[in-house]
Amino acid sequence: MPASKGLAPSALEQRLSASLAGVGCSAEPAAWELLSAYCLELVTWNQRINLTAARSAEDVSRQVEECLPLLPHLPARTGARVVDVGAGGGLPGLVLASFRPELAWCLVEPIRKKHAFLRAATRAMGLKLETRAVRDEALGEGEFDAALTRATWPMDEWLQRGRRLVGTPGRVLGLEGKDQRELPAAAERFAYQLGSRERVAVVLDVE
């Protein structure tokens, strides 16, 4: 199946709706439209610059699926400020923004080529969100309600970095791989079964 057909809204819904339900969430048709626009832009740009290892519709949908465990832990309040640090190929920020566009998203990526992709994908999706071509050190202390990343740092280091970025109360989120490190006592792990694979979301609430 051509990538464009494999990443159509209906195809993405068919591939991912079970996993979405598995993390306790659901989606309106508009979310699948946004996600499709993002995925198609990712495939197009990935042919020119190395954004992710995904080369097929199946690869892309798998990487999207791996972001879903963060979705139920996003702030509930409309307009809450959420930053994705090291947003790179839009994973997880643009994936999550497809399902929660009412949040005030800020995507941070210091590498110029990847930042250019984030801007292009944002336009293609029709979303109004902020992108910054800076490192996390340039972000304001306590500037956001929630901070997240996919795999930019080891989890223990990310929780320290992310904690600086959120106010009180605030929340720091991350996706944990096979390399599990000792976490702060206040951090919690939430395991989700996505098909045959388990993914773990780490949540640190800052009070």
C-alpha positions as CSV (number, residue, x, y, z in Angstrom):
1,M,0.0,0.0,0.0
2,P,1.4,3.5,-0.9
3,A,2.4,5.5,2.1
4,S,-0.2,8.2,1.3
5,K,-3.1,5.7,1.5
6,G,-1.6,4.0,4.6
7,L,-1.6,7.3,6.3
8,A,-5.1,8.5,5.4
9,P,-7.3,9.4,8.3
10,S,-9.4,6.2,8.0
11,A,-6.3,4.1,7.8
12,L,-4.7,5.7,10.9
13,E,-7.9,5.3,12.8
14,Q,-8.1,1.6,11.9
15,R,-4.5,1.1,12.9
16,L,-4.4,3.1,16.1
17,S,-7.9,3.2,17.6
18,A,-7.4,0.1,19.7
19,S,-4.2,1.5,21.2
20,L,-5.8,4.8,21.8
21,A,-8.6,3.0,23.8
22,G,-5.9,1.1,25.6
23,V,-4.5,4.2,27.1
24,G,-8.1,5.3,28.1
25,C,-8.6,7.9,25.4
26,S,-10.8,8.4,22.3
27,A,-10.7,10.8,19.4
28,E,-13.0,12.9,17.3
29,P,-12.7,12.6,13.4
30,A,-10.9,15.9,13.3
31,A,-8.0,14.4,15.3
32,W,-7.4,11.8,12.6
33,E,-7.4,14.5,10.0
34,L,-4.7,16.4,11.9
35,L,-2.7,13.3,12.5
36,S,-2.8,12.3,8.8
37,A,-1.6,15.7,7.7
38,Y,1.3,15.4,10.2
39,C,2.3,11.9,9.1
40,L,2.2,12.8,5.4
41,E,4.5,15.8,6.0
42,L,6.8,13.6,8.1
43,V,7.1,11.0,5.3
44,T,7.8,13.8,2.7
45,W,10.5,15.5,4.8
46,N,12.0,12.3,5.8
47,Q,13.1,11.7,2.2
48,R,15.2,14.8,2.4
49,I,16.5,15.0,6.0
50,N,16.8,12.3,8.6
51,L,14.0,13.1,11.0
52,T,13.2,9.5,12.2
53,A,14.0,6.0,11.2
54,A,10.4,5.5,9.8
55,R,10.3,4.8,6.1
56,S,6.9,3.3,5.6
57,A,3.3,3.9,6.7
58,E,3.6,1.1,9.1
59,D,6.8,2.5,10.6
60,V,5.2,5.9,11.0
61,S,2.1,4.6,12.6
62,R,4.2,2.5,15.0
63,Q,6.1,5.6,16.1
64,V,2.9,7.5,16.5
65,E,1.5,4.7,18.6
66,E,4.5,4.8,21.0
67,C,3.6,8.4,21.9
68,L,0.0,7.6,23.0
69,P,0.8,6.7,26.6
70,L,1.5,10.3,27.3
71,L,-1.9,11.4,26.2
72,P,-4.0,10.6,29.3
73,H,-1.4,12.5,31.5
74,L,-1.6,15.9,29.7
75,P,-3.2,18.8,31.6
76,A,-7.0,18.8,31.5
77,R,-7.3,22.6,31.3
78,T,-7.8,24.3,28.0
79,G,-5.0,26.6,27.2
80,A,-2.5,25.0,29.6
81,R,1.1,25.6,28.3
82,V,2.9,22.4,27.3
83,V,6.4,22.2,26.0
84,D,8.0,19.4,24.0
85,V,11.8,19.6,24.4
86,G,13.8,18.1,21.6
87,A,10.7,17.9,19.4
88,G,12.7,16.8,16.3
89,G,10.4,15.0,14.0
90,G,7.2,16.1,15.9
91,L,7.3,13.0,18.2
92,P,5.6,13.3,20.6
93,G,4.5,16.9,20.4
94,L,2.7,17.1,17.1
95,V,1.1,13.7,17.6
96,L,-0.3,14.7,21.0
97,A,-1.3,18.1,19.6
98,S,-3.5,16.3,17.0
99,F,-5.6,14.9,19.8
100,R,-5.3,18.0,22.2
101,P,-5.1,21.1,19.9
102,E,-6.8,23.2,22.6
103,L,-3.6,23.2,24.7
104,A,-1.0,25.9,24.2
105,W,1.9,23.9,22.6
106,C,5.5,25.0,22.3
107,L,7.8,22.7,20.3
108,V,11.5,23.2,21.0
109,E,14.2,22.0,18.6
110,P,17.7,23.6,18.4
111,I,18.6,21.9,15.1
112,R,17.6,24.3,12.3
113,K,16.6,21.7,9.7
114,K,14.4,19.9,12.2
115,H,12.9,23.1,13.4
116,A,12.1,24.0,9.8
117,F,10.1,20.7,9.6
118,L,8.2,21.5,12.7
119,R,7.1,24.9,11.2
120,A,6.1,23.3,7.9
121,A,4.2,20.5,9.6
122,T,2.4,22.9,11.8
123,R,1.3,24.9,8.8
124,A,0.2,21.7,7.0
125,M,-1.9,20.7,10.0
126,G,-3.4,24.2,10.3
127,L,-2.4,24.4,13.9
128,K,-1.4,27.7,15.7
129,L,1.3,26.7,18.0
130,E,4.8,28.0,18.9
131,T,8.1,26.6,17.8
132,R,11.5,27.7,19.1
133,A,14.9,26.9,17.7
134,V,16.7,26.9,21.1
135,R,18.1,24.6,23.7
136,D,16.2,23.8,26.9
137,E,18.6,26.1,28.8
138,A,17.1,29.1,27.0
139,L,13.6,28.4,28.2
140,G,12.2,30.3,31.2
141,E,12.1,28.8,34.6
142,G,8.5,27.8,35.5
143,E,7.3,29.0,32.0
144,F,5.0,26.0,31.4
145,D,2.3,23.9,33.0
146,A,3.8,20.6,31.7
147,A,7.0,19.6,30.0
148,L,7.6,16.4,28.0
149,T,10.2,14.7,25.8
150,R,10.4,11.4,24.0
151,A,14.0,10.2,24.2
152,T,16.3,13.2,24.4
153,W,17.9,12.4,27.8
154,P,18.0,9.5,30.2
155,M,14.9,9.7,32.3
156,D,16.5,10.7,35.6
157,E,18.3,13.6,33.9
158,W,15.2,14.7,32.0
159,L,13.1,14.9,35.1
160,Q,15.6,17.3,36.6
161,R,15.7,19.4,33.5
162,G,11.9,19.3,33.0
163,R,11.3,20.2,36.6
164,R,12.9,23.6,36.1
165,L,10.6,24.4,33.2
166,V,7.2,23.9,35.0
167,G,5.5,26.1,37.6
168,T,3.8,25.0,40.7
169,P,1.7,23.0,40.3
170,G,3.2,21.5,37.2
171,R,3.9,18.1,35.6
172,V,6.9,16.5,33.8
173,L,6.3,13.6,31.4
174,G,8.5,11.2,29.6
175,L,8.5,7.9,27.8
176,E,10.8,5.3,29.4
177,G,12.6,2.7,27.3
178,K,14.2,-0.6,28.4
179,D,16.9,1.2,30.4
180,Q,15.1,1.9,33.6
181,R,16.9,4.1,36.1
182,E,16.1,5.0,39.7
183,L,13.6,7.9,39.7
184,P,12.7,10.5,42.3
185,A,10.3,9.2,44.9
186,A,7.5,11.5,43.6
187,A,7.7,10.1,40.0
188,E,5.3,7.4,38.9
189,R,5.5,4.8,36.1
190,F,2.3,4.0,34.1
191,A,2.6,0.9,31.9
192,Y,0.4,0.4,28.8
193,Q,0.2,-2.6,26.6
194,L,0.2,-1.5,22.9
195,G,-0.4,-4.7,21.0
196,S,2.5,-7.0,21.8
197,R,4.7,-4.2,23.2
198,E,4.6,-2.5,26.6
199,R,5.3,1.2,26.8
200,V,5.9,3.1,30.1
201,A,5.0,6.7,30.7
202,V,6.8,8.5,33.6
203,V,4.9,11.2,35.4
204,L,6.4,13.6,38.0
205,D,4.0,16.1,39.6
206,V,5.6,19.2,41.0
207,E,3.6,20.6,43.9
